[in-house]
Every structure is written in structure tokens, then in C-alpha cells.
Amino acid sequence: MPWKPANGYHAIERATVSILFKEALTQHAQSQAVNLLTSKAAGIGLSEVVVLAPPVQFNVVQSGNSPAPIPQVIGPPPGRAVRKSDNGRVIEEAILADGALIFSTFTYKRWADFKDRFEVLLPDLLSMIASTTAIAEVRLEYWDRFDRQASPDDNSPLTNPKSILVGSAVLQNTGSWHSHVGYFTDLQPNLRTLVNVNVDAIASMVHHPQAFSGNVTGQARIYSMASIQYSGNENLISGWSIISAKLENIHHMLKSVLADIIHPDIASAIQLNAQPLVIG
């Protein structure tokens, strides 16, 4: 099997969980939340706090004979805390900015570890701001990468021949191609869930050479996202356990999405152990 996952036993290069709010926080609420974010983040090693500039808009006013742009701060400054590797690469990141709370890892190992990390930060932050806004979306995103190694079976396909998410025109394509699909599903009762998937395959061919390191002759990147979208005017920050259960559900759904896309031999090699994909 020429296609190898980027990280040995799995292909995930980045994972991000996001909570998006219906309305941006007030300056007071965001200032308090940023302080809590940096304090909580420091407790799990995200001790480097990055000071970000507040959002600014430029209002054009008449000054003499010509208009002049006047900058005006339109919101509170965002907060960002990061953890870096010894060589300075960002490996974890927490952001509270512009109506969203985001946690990312660039060294994903397994779901349980990732979940343990973001559950240190998110519950208390959501509890603090529960009285000031409501949830618009709960979102989970994965970025996977597979490298094709030079081998006698170099043309073995990346994709599942029975995939319902990848178009038939590219299922057996061993060159470069792109595929996108998006759909809504009723994974959660009364809550619409949006799924987006992008697949980009790049091959080094005689007439279209690509530069890869080592013995790599091709590369595939798969972006998958599931977003539970809330509706109504009720305040939906009602308890972390409910949100946590929703994230668990869409995590397993995205495993099924990946299993539908990649060849069963590859899914077996990375021990994906996903349930069959159900759309509807």
C-alpha cells in the first residue's frame, strides 16, 4: 500500500473545535473571558500569551478639501494563548475573538487526549459568558494528510471505490485532482448539521513534476468539517455535558466521512474503526 498516513498511525495534522456565538461579546465580558482563558491555558502549558490588536474600521470624514480615513476601534481585543515546541513551532492554540472560542492542536494523537485538553478550557469559559450570548454553532474540523511512497504498486488508489462522497470521475484517478462536497444531515434532533469535505490529491508526473521530500511521489490532503447549527432565540449555553456529547457525535460522524473517502485498506492500516456513513 503506497499511501501512508502523515503521522505513522494516523493522518491528522490539525484538529480544531470551535464554539461560535450568536452575538459578539461586550467589551467587559470579553475582557473577563480573555483573562480566564489565559489563566486556564497557562495551567495546561499554553503559557505564551499573544497580544492581538483590537478590530478597527476606518471611517472616512471630510478634512479640508479631501476625505481622510479615521481609525476607530470597534470591539474588544481578542485573546490568544499558544504552546510551542522546542524549535518554536506552535503545537496548541486557544483563541477567544470576534464571537468565537477556538481550540486547535497541531500534534493530534487520539480523540480522548484532544478532548481532555479542550475540556480544561471551554466549560468554565462558556459558563462565564452564558448570560451574555447564545451559541450559533458547535464545529469540529480535521486536516488529514497521506503521502504516497514510491513502490511497485505506486498507482494503487487512494479512494474507496464505493465512496458516495467522491465523484466517480476521480475515484480511480492516480494523477492530481480536487473534490468538494457539502450537505446537511439531521444527526442531532431539531439541529441542522452541515458537513463539508475537501479532498486535494497532488501527484508528481513526468509532465507535471512536483517537489516532495524523501521518497514521496504524491500527497493527499483531506479537510473535513461538521457544524451543528443552532436556531431560535433561546440561550443554549445550558451545560457543558450537552455540548460535549454533541462534539462526541460529530467526531464519530467525521470518522465515518473519512472512511467513506479513503480506500478500506488505508482505513484498516490506521485502525479507523468507523461506522458506515449515513446521510439524512
C-alpha positions as a printed Julia matrix, in Angstrom:
280×3 Matrix{Float64}:
   0.0    0.0     0.0
   1.82   3.17   -1.18
  -0.35   5.67    0.72
   0.98   6.31    4.22
  -0.6    8.49    6.95
   1.33  11.62    7.85
   1.86  10.64   11.48
   2.61   6.95   11.4
  -0.6    5.51   12.83
  -2.97   8.33   11.89
  -3.14  11.09    9.28
  -4.37  14.07   11.31
  -2.13  17.13   11.08
  -4.52  19.51   12.8
  -7.78  19.34   14.73
  -9.91  22.31   15.79
 -13.01  22.63   17.94
 -14.93  25.94   17.74
 -17.87  27.42   19.59
 -19.39  30.31   17.62
 -21.71  32.78   19.34
 -24.86  34.44   18.05
 -23.55  37.85   19.1
 -20.07  39.15   19.8
 -19.24  39.59   23.47
 -19.38  43.0    25.1
 -16.04  44.59   25.83
 -16.42  43.88   29.55
 -17.44  40.24   29.04
 -14.62  39.6    26.56
 -12.03  41.24   28.8
 -13.05  38.96   31.68
 -13.15  35.9    29.42
  -9.71  36.64   27.95
  -8.28  36.86   31.47
  -9.82  33.49   32.34
  -8.66  31.99   29.05
  -5.04  32.96   29.62
  -5.16  31.73   33.21
  -6.69  28.35   32.29
  -4.44  27.96   29.26
  -1.33  28.53   31.36
  -2.43  25.63   33.55
  -2.05  23.2    30.64
   1.12  24.66   29.22
  -0.21  27.35   26.85
   1.8   29.94   28.7
   2.73  32.21   25.82
   0.05  34.88   25.55
  -0.04  36.74   22.24
  -1.39  40.29   22.41
  -3.58  40.91   19.38
  -4.75  44.28   18.14
  -8.47  45.02   18.56
 -10.58  45.12   15.4
 -10.54  48.51   13.69
 -12.67  50.09   11.0
 -11.83  53.25    9.07
 -14.44  55.96    8.86
 -13.92  58.41    6.03
 -14.55  62.0     7.08
 -14.13  65.28    5.25
 -10.94  67.04    6.24
 -10.4   70.28    4.41
 -10.7   69.65    0.68
 -10.15  65.87    0.82
 -11.62  62.92    2.73
  -9.44  61.39    5.44
  -9.73  57.85    6.92
 -10.11  57.91   10.71
  -9.44  54.59   12.5
 -12.0   53.57   15.12
 -11.76  50.55   17.44
 -14.99  48.56   17.0
 -14.52  45.77   19.53
 -12.52  44.45   22.45
  -9.06  42.97   21.82
  -9.01  39.23   21.21
  -7.05  36.79   23.36
  -4.69  34.07   22.11
  -2.56  31.64   24.09
  -0.18  29.16   22.48
   2.11  26.28   23.36
   5.24  25.88   21.24
   7.71  23.1    20.61
  11.4   23.48   21.41
  12.04  24.74   17.87
   9.33  27.41   18.15
   6.54  25.7    16.19
   3.0   26.29   17.52
   1.59  22.94   18.67
  -1.53  24.11   20.54
  -3.55  27.29   20.32
  -6.55  28.77   22.15
  -8.32  31.87   20.81
 -11.22  33.98   22.02
 -12.02  36.56   19.38
 -14.86  38.13   17.42
 -17.67  35.94   18.67
 -15.83  32.61   18.68
 -13.95  30.38   21.11
 -11.45  28.13   19.33
  -9.02  25.43   20.42
  -6.58  23.77   17.99
  -3.9   21.12   18.21
  -1.18  20.56   15.63
   0.1   17.39   17.34
  -3.06  15.29   17.45
  -2.61  11.82   18.98
  -6.08  10.5    19.72
  -9.55  11.87   20.35
  -9.53  11.22   24.1
  -6.31  13.21   24.56
  -7.57  16.11   22.43
 -10.87  16.16   24.29
  -9.14  16.16   27.68
  -7.16  19.21   26.63
 -10.01  21.38   25.35
 -12.27  20.38   28.24
  -9.86  22.1    30.61
 -10.57  25.41   28.87
 -14.01  25.51   27.3
 -16.52  24.63   30.07
 -15.53  27.4    32.51
 -15.27  29.98   29.73
 -18.73  29.13   28.42
 -20.14  29.24   31.94
 -18.7   32.73   32.43
 -20.27  34.16   29.28
 -23.55  32.19   29.38
 -25.58  35.24   30.42
 -24.28  37.48   27.62
 -24.76  35.47   24.43
 -26.01  32.21   22.94
 -24.43  29.55   20.75
 -24.76  29.77   16.98
 -22.58  26.76   16.02
 -20.58  23.93   17.51
 -17.93  22.96   14.98
 -15.26  20.27   14.66
 -12.62  20.25   11.9
  -9.9   17.82   10.85
  -6.99  18.19    8.42
  -5.6   14.81    7.29
  -2.59  14.12    5.09
  -1.48  10.98    3.28
   1.84  10.64    1.46
   2.29   8.29   -1.48
   5.6    6.46   -1.31
   7.36   5.17   -4.42
   6.68   1.44   -4.67
   5.8   -1.27   -7.24
   2.11  -0.63   -6.51
   2.57   3.13   -6.79
  -0.71   3.53   -8.68
  -2.88   1.9    -6.03
  -5.87   4.2    -5.48
  -6.26   6.49   -2.53
 -10.04   6.45   -2.6
 -12.71   3.98   -1.6
 -14.2    2.54   -4.84
 -17.63   2.57   -3.15
 -17.4    6.15   -1.9
 -20.58   8.21   -2.03
 -18.73  11.47   -1.27
 -16.09  11.39   -4.01
 -17.25  11.74   -7.6
 -16.91   8.74   -9.91
 -14.8   10.78  -12.35
 -11.85  10.84   -9.94
 -12.25   7.6    -7.98
  -9.56   5.8   -10.0
  -7.53   8.88  -10.89
  -3.85   8.45   -9.99
  -2.91  11.99  -11.02
  -3.83  15.33   -9.43
  -7.44  16.2    -8.66
  -9.76  18.08   -6.32
 -13.14  17.13   -4.92
 -15.6   19.07   -2.75
 -18.92  18.05   -1.26
 -21.2   19.68    1.27
 -24.51  18.53    2.67
 -26.87  18.88    5.62
 -27.83  15.99    7.83
 -30.13  15.56   10.83
 -27.55  14.0    13.1
 -28.98  15.89   16.08
 -32.77  16.12   16.62
 -34.02  19.61   15.75
 -30.5   20.79   14.98
 -29.22  21.02   11.41
 -25.69  19.69   10.89
 -23.59  20.91    7.97
 -20.82  18.64    6.64
 -18.1   19.89    4.28
 -15.31  17.79    2.78
 -12.43  18.84    0.5
 -10.01  16.33   -1.0
  -6.87  17.51   -2.82
  -4.59  14.95   -4.42
  -1.29  16.04   -5.95
   0.84  13.64   -7.97
   4.33  14.02   -9.35
   4.0   13.08  -13.02
   6.53  13.14  -15.87
   4.97  16.21  -17.48
   3.85  17.82  -14.17
   6.64  17.25  -11.64
   6.01  18.18   -8.01
   8.61  18.73   -5.31
   8.19  16.38   -2.35
  10.72  15.42    0.28
  12.15  11.94    0.67
  10.67   9.1    -1.36
   7.23  10.74   -1.71
   5.67  10.76   -5.18
   2.27  12.18   -4.28
   0.27  13.73   -1.5
  -3.39  13.88   -0.5
  -4.93  16.37    1.9
  -8.42  15.86    3.26
 -10.29  18.58    5.12
 -13.49  17.55    6.9
 -15.83  19.69    8.96
 -19.09  19.14   10.81
 -21.03  22.08   12.22
 -24.12  21.76   14.4
 -26.13  24.91   13.72
 -28.47  26.25   16.36
 -31.66  28.2    15.71
 -34.11  30.19   17.8
 -33.55  32.89   20.38
 -33.06  30.76   23.48
 -29.77  30.88   25.35
 -28.26  27.5    24.56
 -25.22  27.54   26.82
 -27.05  25.23   29.18
 -24.28  22.91   30.29
 -21.01  21.56   29.01
 -22.14  17.92   29.14
 -24.66  18.57   26.35
 -22.1   20.3    24.14
 -19.52  17.61   24.88
 -21.95  14.9    23.78
 -22.59  16.76   20.52
 -18.85  17.0    19.83
 -18.5   13.28   20.52
 -21.25  12.56   17.99
 -19.77  14.67   15.2
 -16.31  13.25   15.9
 -17.63   9.77   15.14
 -19.53  11.1    12.13
 -16.32  12.6    10.69
 -14.59   9.24   11.19
 -17.35   7.75    9.02
 -16.83  10.52    6.46
 -13.11   9.74    6.23
 -13.79   6.01    6.0
 -16.14   6.63    3.08
 -13.42   8.56    1.21
 -10.23   6.56    1.71
  -9.6    3.02    0.47
 -10.62   0.31    3.0
  -7.01  -0.94    3.12
  -5.86   2.51    4.24
  -8.69   2.78    6.78
  -7.66  -0.6     8.18
  -4.0    0.39    8.34
  -4.78   3.43   10.52
  -7.33   1.45   12.58
 -10.08   3.94   11.81
 -12.83   1.58   13.06
 -15.62   3.8    11.75
 -19.29   3.04   11.34
 -20.79   3.13    7.82
 -21.65   6.66    6.71
 -25.33   7.59    6.89
 -26.54  10.76    5.18
 -30.0   12.06    6.0
